[in-house]
Amino acid sequence: DFELWVTGPSKDLHSGVDGGAVNEPMHDLTALIASLTDQQGRLAVEELLVGLQPVSEEEERRYSALQLDIDSYCKSIGVAKLRTEDRKAILKSRWSEPWISVSSIETTNRSQVFRKIPKAVVGRL
C-alpha cells in the first residue's frame, strides 16, 4: 500500500476564476494513475514485473480445472461484467498477477464545495 500525493497552489482555488490558468493537482493525479496501466488494461509499471515468475504448467492445469461461474462471481461482487470473459485470465489476474488498485482519492476540499480546485490531492493505491 502506498499514498501518492500531488500538490499545487498554496490554497484551494475557484475553478471559475482560476481554472485553466494553473496546473491542477487532481488532473495530475488522475493522469499518473491512468499511466499505471496500458490501453489494454495491463499493468504498465515495469518495476513491479521484475522477478515475476511465470505461471507454472501445474498452475495452468489447476486454473483450467477450476470451474469459475462468471455470472455467480459477478453477482457476488456486484458488477454486471468483468474485464474479460476468459475464466483462466480472471483467475490469474486475481491470484497470480500483480495489480494496482486505487482504493481512494481525497482532496484538501474538505467541505466538498463544487467549483474548488484543491491545493493537494492524495491517491491511495
MOKA-V400784 format. One record per backbone hydrogen bond with DSSP energy under -0.5 kcal/mol. NH is the residue of the N-H (numbers start at 1). CO is the residue of the C=O. E is the energy in kcal/mol with one decimal. If there is no record, write none. Layout:
nh->(NH | NH)
co->(CO | CO)
e->(E | E)
//
This chain:
nh->(4 | 5 | 6 | 8 | 8 | 13 | 15 | 15 | 17 | 18 | 19 | 19 | 21 | 22 | 25 | 25 | 28 | 29 | 30 | 31 | 32 | 33 | 34 | 35 | 36 | 37 | 38 | 41 | 44 | 45 | 46 | 48 | 49 | 49 | 50 | 52 | 60 | 61 | 62 | 63 | 64 | 65 | 66 | 68 | 70 | 73 | 74 | 75 | 76 | 77 | 78 | 78 | 79 | 87 | 90 | 91 | 92 | 93 | 94 | 95 | 96 | 97 | 101 | 101 | 103 | 103 | 104 | 106 | 108 | 110 | 112 | 116 | 117 | 118 | 121 | 122 | 123 | 124 | 125 | 125)
co->(123 | 3 | 121 | 9 | 119 | 117 | 13 | 115 | 14 | 14 | 14 | 15 | 18 | 18 | 23 | 118 | 24 | 25 | 26 | 27 | 28 | 29 | 30 | 31 | 33 | 34 | 42 | 38 | 36 | 36 | 44 | 45 | 45 | 46 | 46 | 49 | 56 | 57 | 58 | 59 | 60 | 61 | 62 | 66 | 68 | 69 | 70 | 71 | 72 | 73 | 74 | 75 | 74 | 85 | 86 | 87 | 88 | 89 | 90 | 91 | 92 | 92 | 99 | 125 | 101 | 124 | 124 | 122 | 120 | 108 | 109 | 113 | 13 | 116 | 6 | 106 | 4 | 104 | 2 | 123)
e->(-2.7 | -0.6 | -2.5 | -0.6 | -2.8 | -2.6 | -0.5 | -3.3 | -1.0 | -3.3 | -0.6 | -1.1 | -2.0 | -0.8 | -0.5 | -0.6 | -2.3 | -2.8 | -2.6 | -2.1 | -2.3 | -2.7 | -2.5 | -1.6 | -1.6 | -1.2 | -2.5 | -2.0 | -3.4 | -0.5 | -1.1 | -1.6 | -0.5 | -1.7 | -0.8 | -1.8 | -2.6 | -2.3 | -2.4 | -2.9 | -2.3 | -1.9 | -1.4 | -0.8 | -1.0 | -2.6 | -2.9 | -2.4 | -2.5 | -1.6 | -0.9 | -0.5 | -2.2 | -0.8 | -2.2 | -2.3 | -2.6 | -2.4 | -1.7 | -2.3 | -2.8 | -1.9 | -0.5 | -0.6 | -0.7 | -2.9 | -1.3 | -2.4 | -1.6 | -2.2 | -1.6 | -0.8 | -3.5 | -0.7 | -2.4 | -2.5 | -2.3 | -3.1 | -2.8 | -0.6)
//
